[in-house]
Protein backbone atom coordinates (compact mmCIF):
# COMPACT_ATOMS: atom_id res chain seq x y z
CA UNK A 1 0.00 0.00 0.00
CA UNK A 2 1.26 3.47 -0.90
CA UNK A 3 0.30 6.42 1.28
CA UNK A 4 0.71 9.90 -0.22
CA UNK A 5 -0.25 13.53 0.19
CA UNK A 6 -1.14 15.84 -2.69
CA UNK A 7 -0.93 19.56 -2.05
CA UNK A 8 -3.27 21.59 -4.26
CA UNK A 9 -3.33 25.29 -5.18
CA UNK A 10 -6.66 26.48 -6.50
CA UNK A 11 -7.96 29.51 -8.32
CA UNK A 12 -9.57 32.16 -6.11
CA UNK A 13 -12.90 31.04 -4.69
CA UNK A 14 -12.62 27.45 -5.99
CA UNK A 15 -11.45 25.56 -2.89
CA UNK A 16 -14.85 24.55 -1.53
CA UNK A 17 -16.10 23.26 -4.88
CA UNK A 18 -12.85 21.45 -5.61
CA UNK A 19 -12.50 19.76 -2.22
CA UNK A 20 -15.91 18.14 -2.76
CA UNK A 21 -14.93 16.93 -6.24
CA UNK A 22 -11.59 15.60 -4.98
CA UNK A 23 -13.29 13.65 -2.17
CA UNK A 24 -15.20 11.71 -4.86
CA UNK A 25 -11.99 10.21 -6.32
CA UNK A 26 -11.66 6.52 -5.45
CA UNK A 27 -8.19 6.43 -3.87
CA UNK A 28 -8.71 9.63 -1.86
CA UNK A 29 -8.92 8.86 1.85
CA UNK A 30 -9.39 12.48 2.97
CA UNK A 31 -9.23 16.02 1.59
CA UNK A 32 -9.16 19.23 3.61
CA UNK A 33 -9.10 22.96 2.91
CA UNK A 34 -6.12 24.43 4.77
CA UNK A 35 -4.51 27.79 5.46
CA UNK A 36 -0.99 28.41 4.21
CA UNK A 37 0.94 28.09 0.96
CA UNK A 38 -1.47 25.43 -0.36
CA UNK A 39 -5.27 25.51 -0.44
CA UNK A 40 -6.16 21.80 -0.16
CA UNK A 41 -4.32 18.78 1.25
CA UNK A 42 -5.37 15.42 -0.18
CA UNK A 43 -4.52 12.11 1.50
CA UNK A 44 -4.30 9.16 -0.89
CA UNK A 45 -4.11 5.41 -0.20
CA UNK A 46 -3.33 3.41 -3.33
CA UNK A 47 -2.07 -0.05 -4.28
CA UNK A 48 0.92 1.25 -6.26
CA UNK A 49 2.83 4.47 -6.92
CA UNK A 50 1.35 4.46 -10.44
CA UNK A 51 -2.12 4.86 -8.91
CA UNK A 52 -0.95 7.88 -6.90
CA UNK A 53 0.45 9.39 -10.10
CA UNK A 54 -2.87 8.79 -11.86
CA UNK A 55 -4.82 10.47 -9.05
CA UNK A 56 -2.47 13.49 -9.02
CA UNK A 57 -2.00 13.98 -12.75
CA UNK A 58 -5.32 12.87 -14.21
CA UNK A 59 -7.94 13.16 -11.51
CA UNK A 60 -6.84 16.20 -9.47
CA UNK A 61 -4.88 18.24 -12.04
CA UNK A 62 -7.65 17.58 -14.55
CA UNK A 63 -10.19 19.53 -12.50
CA UNK A 64 -10.93 23.04 -13.70
CA UNK A 65 -9.72 25.54 -11.10
CA UNK A 66 -6.65 23.56 -10.01
CA UNK A 67 -3.58 25.74 -10.61
CA UNK A 68 -0.78 23.56 -9.21
CA UNK A 69 -0.09 20.36 -7.28
CA UNK A 70 2.82 18.81 -5.42
CA UNK A 71 2.84 15.15 -4.39
CA UNK A 72 4.62 13.67 -1.38
CA UNK A 73 4.96 9.89 -0.93
CA UNK A 74 5.05 8.76 2.73
CA UNK A 75 8.18 6.76 3.52
CA UNK A 76 6.95 5.03 6.68
C-alpha positions as CSV (number, residue, x, y, z in Angstrom):
1,X,0.0,0.0,0.0
2,X,1.3,3.5,-0.9
3,X,0.3,6.4,1.3
4,X,0.7,9.9,-0.2
5,X,-0.3,13.5,0.2
6,X,-1.1,15.8,-2.7
7,X,-0.9,19.6,-2.0
8,X,-3.3,21.6,-4.3
9,X,-3.3,25.3,-5.2
10,X,-6.7,26.5,-6.5
11,X,-8.0,29.5,-8.3
12,X,-9.6,32.2,-6.1
13,X,-12.9,31.0,-4.7
14,X,-12.6,27.5,-6.0
15,X,-11.4,25.6,-2.9
16,X,-14.9,24.5,-1.5
17,X,-16.1,23.3,-4.9
18,X,-12.9,21.4,-5.6
19,X,-12.5,19.8,-2.2
20,X,-15.9,18.1,-2.8
21,X,-14.9,16.9,-6.2
22,X,-11.6,15.6,-5.0
23,X,-13.3,13.7,-2.2
24,X,-15.2,11.7,-4.9
25,X,-12.0,10.2,-6.3
26,X,-11.7,6.5,-5.5
27,X,-8.2,6.4,-3.9
28,X,-8.7,9.6,-1.9
29,X,-8.9,8.9,1.8
30,X,-9.4,12.5,3.0
31,X,-9.2,16.0,1.6
32,X,-9.2,19.2,3.6
33,X,-9.1,23.0,2.9
34,X,-6.1,24.4,4.8
35,X,-4.5,27.8,5.5
36,X,-1.0,28.4,4.2
37,X,0.9,28.1,1.0
38,X,-1.5,25.4,-0.4
39,X,-5.3,25.5,-0.4
40,X,-6.2,21.8,-0.2
41,X,-4.3,18.8,1.2
42,X,-5.4,15.4,-0.2
43,X,-4.5,12.1,1.5
44,X,-4.3,9.2,-0.9
45,X,-4.1,5.4,-0.2
46,X,-3.3,3.4,-3.3
47,X,-2.1,0.0,-4.3
48,X,0.9,1.2,-6.3
49,X,2.8,4.5,-6.9
50,X,1.4,4.5,-10.4
51,X,-2.1,4.9,-8.9
52,X,-0.9,7.9,-6.9
53,X,0.4,9.4,-10.1
54,X,-2.9,8.8,-11.9
55,X,-4.8,10.5,-9.0
56,X,-2.5,13.5,-9.0
57,X,-2.0,14.0,-12.8
58,X,-5.3,12.9,-14.2
59,X,-7.9,13.2,-11.5
60,X,-6.8,16.2,-9.5
61,X,-4.9,18.2,-12.0
62,X,-7.6,17.6,-14.6
63,X,-10.2,19.5,-12.5
64,X,-10.9,23.0,-13.7
65,X,-9.7,25.5,-11.1
66,X,-6.6,23.6,-10.0
67,X,-3.6,25.7,-10.6
68,X,-0.8,23.6,-9.2
69,X,-0.1,20.4,-7.3
70,X,2.8,18.8,-5.4
71,X,2.8,15.2,-4.4
72,X,4.6,13.7,-1.4
73,X,5.0,9.9,-0.9
74,X,5.1,8.8,2.7
75,X,8.2,6.8,3.5
76,X,6.9,5.0,6.7
